[in-house]
Amino acid sequence: MAETTGLVHRLKIDAASGACWLHIGPSSTDAALLCVSLSLGTVRGELAAPCMVNALTSALIAGREVTVSHGADDPWVYHFETKGS
């Protein structure tokens, strides 16, 4: 497990690949490329993914810092927390 903390600098929903791509880091030039799967294969996952994308979009708009958990060797986000109000 790995964690990345920073601002959401870019967010792109790619319906063709079933993924939401995120650039998260301390600055736009020092950001990790991470991904949220929009089709997790379970009913719970299908419901959770849009909520996660909405919350990350809100963090992008509000300029809130986030901490995302993902695999050590892969970009797939499975948990996140926002900081600030």
C-alpha positions as CSV (number, residue, x, y, z in Angstrom):
1,M,0.0,0.0,0.0
2,A,1.2,3.5,-0.8
3,E,-0.2,7.0,-0.1
4,T,0.0,10.2,-2.1
5,T,-0.9,13.5,-0.5
6,G,-1.5,16.8,-2.3
7,L,-3.9,18.8,-4.3
8,V,-5.9,17.4,-7.2
9,H,-4.5,19.4,-10.1
10,R,-6.2,17.6,-13.0
11,L,-9.1,15.2,-13.3
12,K,-10.2,13.4,-16.5
13,I,-13.1,11.0,-16.8
14,D,-12.5,8.6,-19.6
15,A,-15.7,6.6,-20.3
16,A,-14.0,4.5,-23.0
17,S,-11.5,3.0,-20.6
18,G,-13.9,3.1,-17.6
19,A,-11.5,5.2,-15.5
20,C,-11.1,8.6,-13.9
21,W,-7.4,9.8,-14.1
22,L,-6.1,12.2,-11.5
23,H,-2.9,14.2,-11.1
24,I,-2.3,14.6,-7.3
25,G,0.7,16.2,-5.7
26,P,2.2,19.3,-4.0
27,S,2.3,21.1,-7.4
28,S,1.2,20.6,-11.0
29,T,4.7,19.9,-12.0
30,D,5.3,17.4,-9.2
31,A,2.2,15.2,-9.3
32,A,1.5,11.5,-9.4
33,L,-0.8,10.1,-12.1
34,L,-3.4,8.0,-10.3
35,C,-6.7,6.3,-11.3
36,V,-10.2,5.5,-10.0
37,S,-11.9,2.6,-11.7
38,L,-15.5,3.4,-12.8
39,S,-16.4,-0.2,-13.2
40,L,-15.2,-2.1,-10.1
41,G,-17.2,-5.2,-10.9
42,T,-19.5,-5.2,-7.8
43,V,-22.7,-3.4,-7.0
44,R,-20.9,-1.7,-4.0
45,G,-18.1,-0.6,-6.3
46,E,-20.4,0.6,-9.0
47,L,-22.1,2.8,-6.4
48,A,-18.9,4.0,-4.7
49,A,-16.9,5.0,-7.7
50,P,-19.1,8.0,-8.8
51,C,-19.2,9.2,-5.2
52,M,-15.4,9.1,-5.0
53,V,-15.1,10.9,-8.3
54,N,-17.6,13.6,-7.1
55,A,-15.7,14.1,-3.9
56,L,-12.4,14.4,-5.7
57,T,-13.9,16.8,-8.1
58,S,-15.1,18.9,-5.2
59,A,-11.6,18.8,-3.7
60,L,-10.2,20.0,-7.0
61,I,-12.6,22.9,-7.2
62,A,-12.2,23.9,-3.6
63,G,-8.4,23.6,-3.5
64,R,-8.5,21.0,-0.7
65,E,-5.6,18.7,0.0
66,V,-6.4,15.0,-0.3
67,T,-4.6,11.8,0.8
68,V,-5.2,8.8,-1.5
69,S,-4.3,5.2,-0.8
70,H,-3.3,3.0,-3.8
71,G,-1.2,0.0,-4.5
72,A,2.5,0.3,-4.1
73,D,3.1,-0.8,-7.7
74,D,-0.1,0.4,-9.4
75,P,-2.1,3.7,-9.8
76,W,-5.5,2.4,-8.7
77,V,-7.0,4.4,-5.9
78,Y,-9.1,2.5,-3.4
79,H,-9.4,5.0,-0.5
80,F,-9.1,8.7,0.0
81,E,-9.5,11.4,2.7
82,T,-9.9,15.2,2.2
83,K,-8.4,17.8,4.4
84,G,-9.9,21.2,5.3
85,S,-13.4,22.3,5.4
